[in-house]
Amino acid sequence: MGRVLRICAVLAVLGLGVAWALTRPTYITQTDVAGLAPGDPVAGEAVFWAAGCASCHSREDAPAEERLVLAGGQEFPSDFGTFRAPNISPDPTHGIGRWSLSQFLTALQNGISPDGQHYYPAFPYTAYRLAERQDLADLFAFMQTLPASDTPSLPHDVGFPFNIRRAVGLWNVLNLRDTYTVTADLPDTAARGRYLAEALAHCGECHTPRNAIGALNRSAWLTGAPNPSGRGTIPALTPGELRWSADEIAAYLSDGFTPEFDSAGGHMRSVILNLAQISAEDRVAIAAYLLALPEAEQPAP
């Protein structure tokens, strides 16, 4: 019995060592970003609106003039607890004012904070991972021009065992990927829409169902999902379910009005305010991508 216990203890130590190695933070370094052009804040503003930063990090239902104050605080309920958006304004104490570009990219694409903590995947770094680094460098330059807020970030309300940040590293091993969900060859316009929808606007985060560990069920990509708030469902965006033309989709992304004369509700109202700021050509590209989606089988209940 003693020998068995010793073997079990050794195996446990080895298992912990492997887990520790697999979950170690990975960083984007200054060397990795040395080849990027200096960030262009004008180009970065377009990335900002496409990426939806204001939807989560400004005050809920903030009027237009306050949507650039990224003080955080909005709450996002889930099966794992309630997550709260942090302050990402240029404030040097409570925001990201002291961050370097490499730290910013590490957060957005690897889900790692400057102090080495894993961010929870309520932050859509799994989508931003697909973004072009130059676009993110431009975004960083634009965000440095925004108003600073000294509002402290609020803690998440997440219970054990989900509050073990290091465990998110194991989640990342299973779910971080460097390829689009829709991998088929697409015409140029739809391919641009794929980049906008999958890498920047992270449409799948709301419109795709999740599995038991909170990862997106990519076999049911954009086929709709339960609303995390518990109120109703988030609709499918696949062509057979949406049944809108390209012009109708593009118009909805501009003004929030459906072809049936209904209007966007809930968090989608904020998304529309973002997408209304991007170019008409990019809204058409998103529409082309949505109409090119394959019809996926609904996941088993």
N, C-alpha and C positions, 0 to 999 in steps of 0.2 A: 504493500500500500504506500509506504514511504517513497519507493522508487517511482511509482505512478504519479504521486503528487509532485515530485521533483520534475518529472517530464512535463507535466501540465504547467508547472510554474515557468519552465524554460520556454515552452510553446507560447505561453501568455506574454512573456517578455518579448519574444521574437515578433509576435503579432502586433504588440504595441509599437515596437520599433518600425515595422513595416507601415503601420497606419500613420505614425508620426512623419515618416519620410514622404508618404503619398500626399499628406495634407499640408506639407510645408508651403509657405507663400512663395509665389514666383513673381518676379519684378521685371518691368520694362525699364531699361537703364538709359542713362544719358547717351551712351554709345549707340543704343538702338534708335534714338531719335535724332542723332546728329545729322543725318541726311535730309531731314525735313526742312522745307522752306519756313521762314519766319511766319508765325500765325497771322492770318489776314482777318481782322475782326469783321470786315464787311461780308466776306464769304462765310465767316463763322456765324453770323446772325441767321443766315438761311439754314445752316446745320442746326442751330439752336431750336428753331421752330419745328423743323422736321423731326428732331429727336424728342420733342415733347417735354423739355426740362421744366417749363413753367407749369405744366399740368400737375406735377407732384410737389414741386419745391416752392411755389408761391402760395399765398394764402388762398384757401378754398373759396371759389367764387370771387376772387379778387377782380376789381375793375381793371380796365385795360392799362391804366397808368401804373398799376401796382404789380402787374404780372412779371415785371423784370426785377422785383425784389424777392430774391430766392432765399427767404428766411426759414423755409421749411415748416414743419409742424403738422401737415396733413396726416390723417390716420388712415391706414389701410388694413382692414380686418382680413384674417385668413384662418384656415383650419389650424395653423400653428401658433397663432397669437396675433397681436396687433402691431404692425410696423408703422413707424413715424418717419416721414421724410426729414432729413437733416438740413441744416443751413448750408447752402453751397454758394453763398454770396462771397464777394472778395474780402470780407472782413478777415483780418489776419489772426484773430483769436477764435472766433466762433464759426468762421466759414473756411474757405479754401485759399485765402489770400497769401499764405506762405507756401503753398504747394508749388513744386516745379512741374514742368510739362511731363516729365517721365512719371512722376507720382500721379498726375491726373490721368495719364493713359493707363497706368497700372490699375487704378481704381475702375476705370470704364471698361477695360478689356480683360482684366484678370480677376476683378472683384476683390482687390486687396487694398487696404487703407495704408497711408504713409507709415503708421506704426505697426504694420504687419498683421492686422486683424483681417479675417475673412468677412466681407460684407454678406449679408443675407441676400439670396437671389430674388427677393422682392424688388431689389435694385436690378434693372434689366441688363446687367453686364454681359449676360449670355448672348444678347442681341448686339450690343455695342461692340462686342468682340469681332464682329464681321465688318465693322466700319473701317473706312480708309483712315490711316493715322493722320494724313495731312488734313482731312476733314476735321478730325478731333483736335488737331493743333490749332486750326482756325477757330473752332468752337471755344477753345481755352482762351484765345486772344480776345474773342468777343465777350466772354464772361468776365474778364478782368475789367471791362469798361462799365459793368453794371453797378448799381448802388450797393454799397456795403451795408449789412445789417448786423447789429451786435446781439441779436436774439440767440440764446443758447439752443442747441439742438436738444430735442427731447428723447429720452430713452425709449427703446422698444419695450413692449409688454409681451414677452415670450417666455414660456415656462420650460422647465426641465423636461426632456433632454435637449430641446431645440435651442436652448440658450448657450449651448456649448459651441462657440464659434469655430473651434478647430475642426469640428465634425463637418462643417460646411465644405471643407477641403475634400472629404470623401464624396460628397454630393457633386462637387465639381469634376472629380475623376470620372464620374458616371455621365455627366450631362454637359460639360463644356465641349463645344465642337467648333470647328473652323470652316464649316461648309453650310451653304444655304439649305433650308428644308426642301424647297422646290429646286431640284437640281437639273431639270430639263433645259435644253437649249431654248432660249426665248429671243424674240425679236428685240431690237435695241430699246424700244420704248418700254416694253414689258420688263426687260432686264433692269432698266433704270428704276422702274417701279418696285421690282424685287428688292433692290438695294435700299430704297426708301422704306419699304414696308417691313422688311425682315431685319435690317441692320440698324436703322435709325428710329423709325416710328414704332418699332417693336409691337406691331399689331397682334402678333401671336400671344403676347402676354395676357391679354384679356379674352381674345376670341378663340382660343384653343383650350380644350379640356386638359386637366392635369392628372397625373397618376398619384399613387398613395404617398409618394415622397415629395410631391409638389413640382415635379418636372413636367414639362409640356409633353403631351401625347402627340408626337409629330405625325403619327399615322392618321390622326384626325385633325390635321392642320387647318385652322381657321373654320372649323365646322361648328363653332359656338361652344359656350361653356356656362356653367352655373355662375351667377354673380357672387363674388366673395362676400358681399354684404349680406347675402341671404335673401335678397329681394329680386326674384325673377331670374332670367337668364340673359346672357350676352349673345346676340344673334350670330348666325353663321355668315361668312362672307364669300362662300363658294358660289359659283355662277348659278347652279341649279336652285340654290336657296335664296340668293339675293334677287335674281331676276330683274336687274336694272341694266340699262345700257351704259356704255362708257361715258357718254355725256351726262347721264343722270348721276352716276357715281361721282364724277368730277365736280358737278354742281353741288352735290351734297357735301363734299369735302370743303367746299368754299363757303356755303351759307348755312349748312345744317338742316336744310329742308328736304324731305324725301319726295319722290314722285307722287306719293299719295297725300302730300300737303301736311304730313306730320313733321315734327321737328326733333332734333337730337336731344336726348335727355341724359341725366346722370353725368358720369365722368366724360362721356363722349362730347358734351358741350364744350368742355375745355380743350379736347383734342381738335375739334373743329376750329376753335379760335387759333390754335397753332397752325393747322394746315391751311387756313385762310391766308396765312402770311407767306407761304411758299409760292413758287411760280405756278402759273396755270399749266405750264408744260409738265411740271412735276406731279400735279394732281391728275393730269391725264395719264401719266406714266403709272401711277398707283392704280388707276382704274384699269389700265391695260393688264397689269399684273394680276389683279383680282379676277378678271375675266379669263385669264390663262390658267387659273388654278385647276388642278385635277379634282374630280369629285372623289372624296375619301369616304370609306365606310365609317359609319358612326361606331364609336367604341361600345363594347358590350357593357350593359349596366352593372 
